[in-house]
Amino acid sequence: MHYLEKELGAFLGQPEAFAFLDASACDGFWFWDLENPEHEYMSAGFWRALGFDPVEREHLAAEWQNLIFPEDGETALQNFKRHCEDPSFPYDQLVRYKTSDGGTVTVRCRGLAVRENGVPKRMLGSHTIIHDTREIEIDRQLSQMLELSSDAILAYSETDGLLRWNQGAEAMYGIPESEAIGRDPNALTQAEFDVSRDVIRATLDAGKAWTGDVKRKMRSGRVLITSTNIQRVEVSGDRTLLLQIDRDVTERFEAQEKERHLTRELHHRIKNLFSILQGLVRLSFRLARNNVGLADKICARIDVLAKAYALSIDPGHDKAVDMHTLFSQALIPFAQGDRSIKIEGGMQPIPLNDISPLSLIINELATNASKHGALRDKGGHVSVGWQEITDGDEQNAIKFTWSEKNPNPMPAKPPDDAGFGTKLLTLSAMQLGATLNQEWTKNGLVCKLVIPFANNATIRPTTKD
């Protein structure tokens, strides 16, 4: 005998070795006392495989004899007798057992008689489950659930076309399964994707699922919008199928389109309202034959409010707008020719109710710079930036800095008096709950604004008059 065989025999005598084989090598061992045939040890793995608690089972032959199919039990008994009479005849057959939940498992039952002087005294055997109807039942139930789903669930290959077209697909598209099988599902439904097929194929080849909204047509010609999910599923070997689930989201899509249309209409009407307001201001000042320049200033400020309003009702801005977008839009008219404005700062969100006062502050600073400061002459430059800080009260805030650089440095000189523009800056800062500081240097104005809304722009309370 090989030394490893001897070592293996000794090792199998250890409890942990037996437990390992019982759990991993097969579906349970059995050891039968042929001199006392009512006694038979059935390992825990066997009972667990049938769905029973091993603690509740006794080591008696009657335990398994009550679960085996009678005709299979007869076959096993006949083979047992022949094996005892002739050691060369193998004890090896397929038998069926009832499980704890009423299912059936087919088991390969093998055994070897342990003999003393040629007389069988014990029998060692093993069980291996080769077929479990419980798994088939689960598969059947899952298949039935997929079939009855209101979503269109289909499986197809790029070469053979549709292989599965459930009742949900029939109801959704009005096309029976008999006409769909073998067809390209996306050609069948006249699908219009927002991306190319190459993009979808690349996503699937990368092992990912592709999801997107797709426009499709029913047999009746009615257009549907589906939320479509496609993924590649390996069936066997190198063969793969595409599993596709289409959910009808037409009502949601139409509601969103209606909302966008109403928003555009509202935007158009409010814009007209601001235009009428500007016209009335100009007309009033023109008829008064005085302060025409003041009318232009007021109209410019109304225009700023109109743009701020348009930004606030943009469907893409639900609760906040980022500062970079706001500043970029507000400063476009002032960056002309050799006069430059540099904007530095991240996508810091600001609440919608703060857009108007902040827009007025930006407009006043840019207007003053274009008339009296760095943007008045060629070569002038303005830097605009912001960063998150913690103020003196340990509250999160945004520090906004407006820094002008005149092409021709001049002595620092603040304005002689506080005009309407300066008052508007102060009032707008108060509306924001912000601290405003202005410093005039030889290079031009440096304005700093500390606004307490850095961490979560959407939770600042709405300012009330």
Backbone hydrogen bonds, N-H to C=O, Kabsch-Sander energy under -0.5 kcal/mol:
donor,donor_aa,acceptor,acceptor_aa,energy
6,K,2,H,-1.8
7,E,3,Y,-2.5
8,L,4,L,-2.5
9,G,5,E,-2.2
10,A,6,K,-2.0
11,F,7,E,-2.4
12,L,8,L,-2.4
13,G,10,A,-0.9
14,Q,11,F,-2.0
17,A,14,Q,-0.6
18,F,14,Q,-1.6
19,A,15,P,-2.3
20,F,16,E,-1.8
21,L,17,A,-2.1
22,D,18,F,-2.3
23,A,19,A,-1.7
24,S,20,F,-2.1
25,A,21,L,-1.5
26,C,21,L,-1.1
27,D,127,H,-2.8
30,W,125,G,-2.2
31,F,41,Y,-2.3
32,W,123,M,-2.8
33,D,39,H,-1.9
34,L,32,W,-0.9
34,L,121,K,-1.7
35,E,121,K,-0.7
39,H,36,N,-2.8
40,E,38,E,-0.6
40,E,59,H,-1.4
41,Y,31,F,-3.0
42,M,40,E,-0.5
43,S,29,F,-2.9
46,F,43,S,-0.9
47,W,43,S,-1.2
48,R,44,A,-2.5
49,A,45,G,-1.9
50,L,46,F,-1.2
51,G,48,R,-1.1
52,F,47,W,-3.0
56,E,53,D,-1.6
57,R,54,P,-1.3
60,L,58,E,-1.9
61,A,38,E,-1.8
63,E,60,L,-1.3
64,W,60,L,-0.6
65,Q,61,A,-2.0
66,N,62,A,-1.5
67,L,64,W,-1.4
68,I,64,W,-1.6
69,F,96,R,-2.5
72,D,69,F,-0.6
73,G,69,F,-2.4
74,E,70,P,-2.0
75,T,71,E,-1.6
76,A,72,D,-2.4
77,L,73,G,-2.1
78,Q,74,E,-2.2
79,N,75,T,-2.3
80,F,76,A,-2.1
81,K,77,L,-2.1
82,R,78,Q,-2.1
83,H,79,N,-2.2
84,C,80,F,-2.2
85,E,81,K,-1.9
86,D,82,R,-2.4
89,F,86,D,-2.2
91,Y,111,G,-0.7
92,D,90,P,-1.1
93,Q,109,C,-1.8
95,V,107,V,-2.8
97,Y,105,V,-2.4
98,K,67,L,-1.9
99,T,103,G,-2.1
100,S,50,L,-2.6
102,G,99,T,-1.7
105,V,97,Y,-2.2
106,T,131,H,-3.0
107,V,95,V,-3.6
107,V,105,V,-0.5
108,R,128,T,-3.1
109,C,93,Q,-2.9
109,C,107,V,-0.8
110,R,108,R,-0.6
110,R,126,S,-2.1
111,G,91,Y,-2.0
112,L,124,L,-2.7
114,V,122,R,-3.2
115,R,113,A,-0.6
116,E,119,V,-2.5
119,V,116,E,-1.8
121,K,114,V,-3.0
122,R,114,V,-1.9
123,M,32,W,-1.6
124,L,112,L,-2.5
125,G,30,W,-2.8
126,S,110,R,-2.3
127,H,28,G,-2.5
128,T,108,R,-1.4
130,I,106,T,-2.6
131,H,106,T,-1.3
133,T,104,T,-2.5
135,E,132,D,-0.9
136,I,132,D,-1.2
137,E,133,T,-2.4
138,I,134,R,-2.2
139,D,135,E,-2.5
140,R,136,I,-2.5
141,Q,137,E,-2.5
142,L,138,I,-2.7
143,S,139,D,-2.6
144,Q,140,R,-2.3
145,M,141,Q,-2.2
146,L,142,L,-2.4
147,E,143,S,-2.2
148,L,144,Q,-2.0
149,S,145,M,-0.6
149,S,146,L,-0.7
152,A,246,D,-2.3
153,I,151,D,-0.7
154,L,152,A,-0.5
154,L,244,Q,-2.7
155,A,164,R,-1.3
156,Y,242,L,-2.0
157,S,161,G,-1.9
161,G,157,S,-1.8
162,L,183,R,-1.9
163,L,155,A,-3.3
164,R,155,A,-2.0
166,N,153,I,-1.8
167,Q,147,E,-0.8
168,G,147,E,-0.5
170,E,166,N,-1.8
171,A,167,Q,-2.6
172,M,168,G,-2.3
173,Y,169,A,-2.4
174,G,170,E,-1.9
179,E,176,P,-1.0
180,A,176,P,-1.2
181,I,177,E,-2.4
182,G,162,L,-2.0
183,R,180,A,-2.4
188,L,184,D,-2.6
189,T,185,P,-1.6
190,Q,187,A,-1.0
191,A,186,N,-3.1
192,E,215,K,-2.4
193,F,191,A,-0.5
200,I,196,S,-1.6
201,R,197,R,-2.9
202,A,198,D,-2.3
203,T,199,V,-1.9
204,L,200,I,-2.3
205,D,201,R,-2.7
206,A,202,A,-1.2
207,G,204,L,-1.8
208,K,203,T,-2.0
210,W,230,I,-2.7
212,G,228,T,-1.9
214,V,226,T,-2.7
215,K,192,E,-2.0
216,R,224,L,-3.0
217,K,189,T,-2.6
218,M,222,R,-2.7
219,R,173,Y,-2.5
221,G,218,M,-1.5
224,L,216,R,-3.2
226,T,214,V,-2.9
226,T,224,L,-0.5
227,S,247,R,-2.9
228,T,212,G,-2.9
228,T,226,T,-0.9
229,N,245,I,-2.2
230,I,210,W,-2.7
231,Q,243,L,-2.1
233,V,241,L,-3.3
235,V,239,R,-2.3
236,S,239,R,-1.1
239,R,236,S,-2.6
241,L,233,V,-2.9
242,L,156,Y,-3.4
243,L,231,Q,-2.9
243,L,241,L,-0.6
244,Q,154,L,-3.0
244,Q,242,L,-0.5
245,I,229,N,-2.3
246,D,152,A,-2.8
247,R,227,S,-1.6
247,R,245,I,-0.5
249,V,225,I,-2.9
249,V,247,R,-0.6
253,F,249,V,-2.7
254,E,250,T,-3.0
255,A,251,E,-2.3
256,Q,252,R,-2.2
257,E,253,F,-2.4
258,K,254,E,-2.4
259,E,255,A,-2.3
260,R,256,Q,-2.5
261,H,257,E,-2.4
262,L,258,K,-2.5
263,T,259,E,-2.2
264,R,260,R,-2.4
265,E,261,H,-2.4
266,L,262,L,-2.8
267,H,263,T,-2.8
268,H,264,R,-2.4
269,R,265,E,-2.2
270,I,266,L,-2.7
271,K,267,H,-2.2
272,N,268,H,-2.1
273,L,269,R,-2.1
274,F,270,I,-2.4
275,S,271,K,-2.1
276,I,272,N,-2.5
277,L,273,L,-2.2
278,Q,274,F,-2.5
279,G,275,S,-2.4
280,L,276,I,-2.5
281,V,277,L,-2.0
282,R,278,Q,-2.5
283,L,279,G,-2.8
284,S,280,L,-2.6
285,F,281,V,-2.2
286,R,282,R,-2.4
287,L,283,L,-2.6
288,A,284,S,-1.4
289,R,285,F,-0.6
289,R,286,R,-0.9
290,N,285,F,-1.4
295,A,291,N,-1.5
296,D,292,V,-1.6
297,K,293,G,-1.7
298,I,294,L,-2.5
299,C,295,A,-2.7
300,A,296,D,-2.2
301,R,297,K,-2.1
302,I,298,I,-2.3
303,D,299,C,-2.4
304,V,300,A,-1.8
305,L,301,R,-2.1
306,A,302,I,-2.3
307,K,303,D,-2.3
308,A,304,V,-2.3
309,Y,305,L,-2.4
310,A,306,A,-2.5
311,L,307,K,-2.1
312,S,308,A,-1.8
313,I,309,Y,-1.5
314,D,311,L,-0.9
317,H,314,D,-2.6
318,D,316,G,-0.7
321,V,350,I,-2.4
323,M,348,Q,-2.6
326,L,322,D,-1.8
327,F,323,M,-3.0
328,S,324,H,-2.3
329,Q,325,T,-2.1
330,A,326,L,-2.1
331,L,327,F,-2.1
332,I,328,S,-0.8
334,F,331,L,-1.1
335,A,331,L,-1.0
335,A,332,I,-0.7
336,Q,334,F,-1.3
339,R,336,Q,-2.3
340,S,338,D,-0.7
340,S,380,G,-2.0
342,K,382,V,-3.0
343,I,341,I,-0.5
344,E,342,K,-0.6
344,E,384,V,-3.5
348,Q,346,G,-2.0
350,I,321,V,-2.4
352,L,319,K,-1.2
354,D,351,P,-1.7
355,I,352,L,-1.4
358,L,354,D,-1.7
359,S,355,I,-2.5
360,L,356,S,-2.2
361,I,357,P,-1.9
362,I,358,L,-2.3
363,N,359,S,-2.5
364,E,360,L,-2.5
365,L,361,I,-2.3
366,A,362,I,-2.5
367,T,363,N,-2.8
368,N,364,E,-2.5
369,A,365,L,-2.1
370,S,366,A,-2.0
371,K,367,T,-1.4
372,H,368,N,-3.2
373,G,368,N,-1.0
375,L,369,A,-0.9
376,R,369,A,-0.6
376,R,373,G,-1.6
380,G,377,D,-1.6
381,H,405,K,-1.8
382,V,340,S,-1.9
383,S,403,S,-3.0
384,V,342,K,-3.3
385,G,401,T,-2.0
386,W,344,E,-1.0
387,Q,399,K,-1.3
389,I,397,A,-2.6
391,D,395,Q,-2.7
394,E,391,D,-1.9
397,A,389,I,-2.4
398,I,451,I,-3.2
399,K,387,Q,-2.8
400,F,398,I,-0.7
400,F,449,L,-3.6
401,T,385,G,-2.8
402,W,447,C,-3.3
403,S,383,S,-2.7
403,S,401,T,-0.5
404,E,445,L,-2.5
405,K,381,H,-2.9
406,N,443,N,-2.7
410,M,442,K,-2.5
419,G,417,D,-1.1
423,K,419,G,-2.0
424,L,420,F,-2.6
425,L,421,G,-2.1
426,T,422,T,-2.1
427,L,423,K,-2.8
428,S,424,L,-2.4
429,A,425,L,-2.2
430,M,426,T,-2.1
431,Q,427,L,-2.1
432,L,428,S,-1.4
433,G,429,A,-0.6
433,G,430,M,-0.9
434,A,429,A,-2.8
435,T,450,V,-1.8
436,L,434,A,-0.5
437,N,448,K,-2.4
439,E,446,V,-2.4
441,T,439,E,-0.6
441,T,444,G,-2.1
444,G,441,T,-0.8
446,V,439,E,-2.9
447,C,402,W,-3.0
448,K,437,N,-3.2
449,L,400,F,-3.0
450,V,435,T,-2.2
451,I,398,I,-3.2
451,I,449,L,-0.6
453,F,451,I,-1.9
459,I,456,N,-1.5
460,R,457,A,-0.8
